[in-house]
Amino acid sequence: MNKKMVEFKIFHLYWKKYLWSEAVLKNFNNFDTAYDFGIYQIYGDHPIYGDDTLLYIGKAVQQTFAKRMKGHYDLDACQVGELTRIHLGYFCELDNVSQENWEDAISIVEPILIKSHMPALNGTDVKGFLENPDTNILVFNWGVKGKLLSEVSNLRCSGYYHDYEKYNFEKSILRDGAGFNGRTE
């Protein structure tokens, strides 16, 4: 079997959880510092997807988390019930993400998280595939990550493995009618 080593650019996000309440929103100015940029998740009650579900993944790039959250008051009037919590994702220093390049890192990681988790209110961002990657990206989620998977990559949510002529997984696994461990279907 021809195995090829695939190289990845790895990002580590550390997530912190905060309850979505009037008290927290009033105190969001405490988060309005030079380092409060990154990716965030908003949770709440949805009439179809249920209580305390992942509603939205967004990014704070040109403005801090505090300013972005103030812009999400419209979610209260949307088709959701009560907003319950937010999770703020910070890049870990070991990724070589600095103030100079975090805008690029945020813009790389956010669509991977959206495509991988398909939040209820992200709309058109959840449709289709990511472009076939020039660089393979792997994202590890640490801390209080909510309902996010522990790791995601742009390979899984791109069209890369959806070339069924090249990657026919069913044929590569099911040989002569035998499934895993030699069982027949």
N, C-alpha and C positions, 0 to 999 in steps of 0.2 A: 504494500500500500504506500502510495506516495504522499507523505505528510510534509506540509510546508509550514514553517514557523511564521506566524503573522505578528507583526509589530504593531503596538498600540501607543497612542498618546493617552496617558491616564490622568483623569481629574478626580479629586476627592472632594466631596461636599460634606460639610458638617452641618447638620440641621438642628435648629432650636425651635421649640414649640412655645406658642403663646396663645392664651384663650382670647377669642375675639369678643371683647366686651368693651363697653364704653370706657371703662377705667383704663384698659390697655391702649385703646386708640388715643385717649387724651395724653397718655404717657409716651406715645410714639416719638415725641420730640427727643426723648432720651436716646433714640436710635439714629438720630439725624447727625451722624458724625462722618468724618472723611472716609471711614471704612465700611459704612453700611450700604454696600452694594452687593448684588448677587441675584440669586433666584429664590422665588417664594412660592408657596403652595397655600391655597385658601380652601378650607373645608366648611361644609354647611349641610343643611337639610335640603334635599331635592325631591320633588314630588314623584319622580320616576325611579331614581337611583337610590333613594332611601336617606336615612339620617346619617349625619356626620360623614359625608362622602367627599372625595376629592373633586372639587368644583373647577379649580383653575390653577394653572401653573403660569407664572409670569416672571419678568425680569426687571430689576432695578439697575439701570445702566446710567442714563443721563441724570437721574434723580435718585435720591436715597429711598430706602425702604419706607421711611415715614411718609414721604411725599407720594409714593406709589399707593400706599394703603389708603391715604386720604382720597385718592382718585377712584377707589373701589367702593365708595358708598353706594354707587349705582347698583351693586349686586344685591343690596338690601331690597331694592324695589323691583328686582328681576324675578324670574320664575322660581326662585329658591325660597325656602323658608328662612330659618334662622341661620346666620353665619356662626360657626362654632369655634374655629381656631385658625391660626396661621402658623406656618413653619417657614423660618428664614434659613436659607442655605448659604453658607460661607465657604469659599474656597480655602483649602488647607495650604499652608506655605510650601509644603513639599512638592507642589505642582509647579513651582516657579511662576505662579500667578502673582503679579504685582499690580500696583495702582496704574502702571503704564500699560499693562496688557490685559487687565481683567475684563474690559469691555469686549475684547475678542473672545476670551474664554467663556464669558456669559452667553454670548451670541452663538457659540458652538454647542454648548451643553443644553441650553433651554429647549431647542427643538427636539433633541434626542429624548429628553424627559417627557415632553408633550406627546410625541409619537409613540413612546413606549407605554404610557399610562392612560392616554386618551381621556383627560378630564372633561366633565360634563359641559362646561361653559367655554372651552377654548375654541369652539366653532370650527372654522375651516382649517385651523392649524393641525387638527388631528387627521385630516383626510390625506390619502395618498402616501407615497414613500418620500423619504429624504433622498436627495440626489446621491448617486453612487459616490462613495467617499474617496477622496484623494488620500486622506489620512484616516486610519482606523482609530476611533475614539472609544474609550472605555470609561464609564462614570461609576464611581463607588459612592454610595450614600451611607453616611455614618450618623451617629447621634440619634435624635428623635426624628426619624425620617418619615413618620406618618405611614401612609399606605404605599409609599414608593418601594419598588424592588430594590434589593441591596446593590445590584449592579445592572447596568444597561449599556448597550453599545449602539453605535450608528450602523453597524453591519446588519443587525437583526431588523431594524426599522427602515432600512434603505431597500432599494430594489436589487441589491447585490446578489442575494441568494434566491431571488425570484426568477432567475433564468432557468426555467424548468428543463431545458435541454441539457444544460451544463450541470445543474444540481437537482437531480431527480432522487430525492431522499427515499421515496417509497421503494424504488428499484434497488437502491444501495443497501436498504435494511432487509427487505423481504425477498429473500432468494428462494426460488423453487417452492413458494408457498410457506416457507418456514419463517416465523417471526423471531422475536427475541428468545434466546435460550433454546433455539431449535423447535419451539412450539409451532404447531400448524394452526392456521386460521380457520 
